[in-house]
Amino acid sequence: MGQLNILQQNGQLRSNGSKSRSSFRPTLVKSSEEQAAVYAAALQLIEHIDENLATGRCHYRTKSGKLLRTLDEVVRAILADNLMLESDAAVWQQDLARAA
């Protein structure tokens, strides 16, 4: 079939023959100022989630529809990429209404 030759696409992948390499390199937060800003943003997010749980203003669910009741459950769902997004929640509620 010949040699596969893929031109650079969006700066992400180059392939020549059977060897390929990705130009994507994750960057770590380097400076202490950046680390402090990332920590502060994460802390704000946690405080916001905790406030929503305490007041009942917002409910969090897994992608399967299980209601998350504690901050620990919500954080675990976020880390596992198992938190239902708002768009998913609308579809889930419509399906629930149809089933009733």
VOBA-1610 file (N, C-alpha, C; in pm, whole numbers, padded with zeros to 5 digits, always signed):
BEGIN
Met+00082-00119+00000Met+00000+00000+00000Met+00086+00125+00000Gly+00212+00109+00024Gly+00298+00225+00022Gly+00310+00289+00158Gln+00388+00391+00161Gln+00413+00459+00288Gln+00303+00558+00318Leu+00251+00550+00439Leu+00146+00641+00484Leu+00210+00775+00517Asn+00154+00879+00462Asn+00211+01011+00486Asn+00097+01107+00517Ile+00082+01140+00643Ile-00023+01232+00687Ile+00042+01366+00718Leu-00010+01468+00655Leu+00041+01602+00683Leu-00005+01648+00820Gln+00061+01744+00872Gln+00026+01798+01003Gln-00117+01851+01000Gln-00197+01804+01095Gln-00336+01847+01104Gln-00355+01921+01236Asn-00386+02048+01226Asn-00410+02132+01343Asn-00294+02130+01442Gly-00175+02104+01395Gly-00059+02106+01484Gly-00059+01994+01586Gln-00139+01891+01566Gln-00150+01788+01667Gln-00077+01659+01633Leu-00076+01618+01505Leu-00024+01487+01474Leu+00058+01491+01347Arg+00172+01428+01351Arg+00254+01411+01232Arg+00285+01262+01220Ser+00271+01211+01101Ser+00299+01070+01080Ser+00377+01053+00952Asn+00479+00974+00956Asn+00557+00944+00838Asn+00593+00796+00847Gly+00537+00715+00760Gly+00558+00571+00769Gly+00479+00515+00885Ser+00539+00425+00959Ser+00468+00362+01071Ser+00490+00437+01202Lys+00577+00537+01200Lys+00604+00612+01322Lys+00514+00735+01327Ser+00456+00760+01441Ser+00377+00881+01459Ser+00411+00942+01593Arg+00396+01071+01601Arg+00420+01137+01729Arg+00320+01250+01744Ser+00284+01275+01863Ser+00191+01382+01893Ser+00270+01503+01938Ser+00230+01620+01890Ser+00298+01741+01934Ser+00235+01797+02060Phe+00130+01732+02110Phe+00065+01777+02233Phe+00153+01743+02352Arg+00181+01838+02431Arg+00258+01819+02554Arg+00184+01890+02667Pro+00139+01815+02766Pro+00070+01882+02876Pro+00167+01973+02950Thr+00117+02085+02992Thr+00202+02178+03066Thr+00159+02180+03211Leu+00254+02179+03296Leu+00228+02185+03439Leu+00229+02330+03483Val+00159+02357+03591Val+00159+02491+03648Val+00297+02512+03709Lys+00370+02609+03656Lys+00509+02623+03692Lys+00534+02721+03805Ser+00481+02840+03795Ser+00515+02942+03894Ser+00426+02930+04018Ser+00475+02982+04126Ser+00399+02976+04250Ser+00273+03063+04241Glu+00278+03170+04160Glu+00160+03254+04142Glu+00050+03176+04069Glu+00090+03101+03965Glu-00007+03019+03893Glu-00064+02910+03982Gln+00020+02848+04062Gln-00026+02745+04154Gln-00127+02802+04253Ala-00099+02921+04304Ala-00191+02985+04399Ala-00324+03018+04332Ala-00320+03062+04206Ala-00443+03095+04134Ala-00526+02970+04106Val-00460+02861+04069Val-00531+02735+04044Val-00593+02684+04173Tyr-00519+02690+04282Tyr-00570+02645+04412Tyr-00690+02730+04454Ala-00681+02861+04437Ala-00792+02950+04475Ala-00917+02921+04392Ala-00899+02896+04262Ala-01013+02863+04175Ala-01077+02731+04216Ala-00995+02632+04248Ala-01048+02503+04291Ala-01123+02517+04424Leu-01069+02597+04513Leu-01134+02620+04642Leu-01269+02690+04624Gln-01275+02787+04533Gln-01402+02855+04503Gln-01505+02757+04447Leu-01462+02669+04359Leu-01553+02570+04302Leu-01607+02479+04411Ile-01521+02432+04499Ile-01564+02344+04608Ile-01661+02416+04700Glu-01633+02542+04733Glu-01723+02620+04818Glu-01859+02638+04751His-01859+02663+04621His-01984+02681+04546His-02067+02552+04547Ile-02003+02441+04522Ile-02073+02311+04523Ile-02128+02283+04662Asp-02047+02307+04765Asp-02090+02281+04903Asp-02209+02369+04941Glu-02206+02495+04899Glu-02319+02586+04926Glu-02445+02538+04855Asn-02432+02496+04730Asn-02548+02444+04656Asn-02607+02320+04723Leu-02521+02232+04772Leu-02570+02112+04840Leu-02640+02148+04971Ala-02583+02242+05046Ala-02639+02280+05176Ala-02775+02349+05162Thr-02790+02433+05059Thr-02915+02508+05043Thr-03017+02433+04958Gly-02973+02329+04887Gly-03064+02256+04799Gly-03094+02331+04671Arg-03018+02436+04642Arg-03039+02518+04524Arg-03011+02441+04395Cys-02916+02350+04402Cys-02877+02274+04284Cys-02857+02129+04326His-02899+02038+04241His-02881+01896+04268His-02779+01841+04169Tyr-02697+01751+04216Tyr-02596+01689+04133Tyr-02628+01541+04120Arg-02610+01489+04000Arg-02637+01348+03971Arg-02524+01288+03890Thr-02511+01156+03901Thr-02417+01086+03814Thr-02481+01072+03677Lys-02405+01028+03581Lys-02457+01010+03445Lys-02567+00905+03441Ser-02570+00814+03539Ser-02676+00714+03545Ser-02800+00765+03617Gly-02795+00886+03674Gly-02910+00947+03737Gly-02911+00940+03888Lys-02809+00880+03949Lys-02804+00869+04096Lys-02781+01007+04158Leu-02865+01042+04254Leu-02853+01170+04323Leu-02731+01168+04415Leu-02649+01269+04404Leu-02531+01282+04489Leu-02565+01376+04604Arg-02544+01330+04725Arg-02588+01404+04843Arg-02476+01474+04919Thr-02353+01432+04899Thr-02243+01490+04976Thr-02139+01551+04882Leu-02060+01641+04937Leu-01953+01703+04862Leu-01853+01599+04814Asp-01824+01501+04897Asp-01732+01395+04860Asp-01781+01318+04738Glu-01910+01288+04734Glu-01966+01216+04619Glu-01955+01299+04491Val-01981+01428+04501Val-01974+01516+04384Val-01830+01525+04334Val-01735+01542+04424Val-01594+01553+04384Val-01548+01423+04319Arg-01588+01308+04376Arg-01552+01179+04315Arg-01611+01166+04176Ala-01735+01212+04157Ala-01798+01206+04025Ala-01726+01295+03925Ile-01682+01411+03970Ile-01607+01502+03882Ile-01476+01436+03840Leu-01404+01380+03936Leu-01275+01318+03906Leu-01290+01196+03816Ala-01401+01124+03829Ala-01425+01005+03747Ala-01495+01039+03615Asp-01519+01167+03590Asp-01592+01213+03472Asp-01728+01144+03463Asn-01797+01141+03577Asn-01926+01075+03586Asn-02034+01172+03633Leu-02009+01300+03625Leu-02107+01399+03669Leu-02197+01435+03552Met-02328+01431+03576Met-02424+01464+03470Met-02420+01614+03445Leu-02408+01650+03318Leu-02409+01791+03280Leu-02553+01839+03268Glu-02572+01970+03262Glu-02707+02026+03254Glu-02781+01975+03132Ser-02713+01965+03019Ser-02779+01917+02897Ser-02821+01772+02913Asp-02738+01692+02981Asp-02774+01553+03009Asp-02891+01546+03106Ala-02894+01638+03202Ala-03001+01638+03303Ala-03136+01668+03240Ala-03139+01758+03142Ala-03266+01790+03075Ala-03320+01667+03002Val-03233+01596+02934Val-03275+01474+02863Val-03321+01369+02964Trp-03246+01355+03074Trp-03280+01257+03177Trp-03416+01288+03238Gln-03446+01416+03265Gln-03576+01452+03322Gln-03688+01428+03224Gln-03665+01451+03094Gln-03767+01423+02993Gln-03795+01274+02986Asp-03692+01192+02990Asp-03709+01047+02988Asp-03784+01000+03112Leu-03753+01061+03226Leu-03821+01025+03351Leu-03968+01062+03344Ala-04000+01178+03286Ala-04139+01221+03274Ala-04216+01129+03178Arg-04152+01085+03072Arg-04219+00994+02979Arg-04248+00859+03043Ala-04158+00816+03130Ala-04175+00685+03194Ala-04287+00687+03299Ala-04318+00804+03349Ala-04421+00815+03456Ala-04560+00803+03404
//
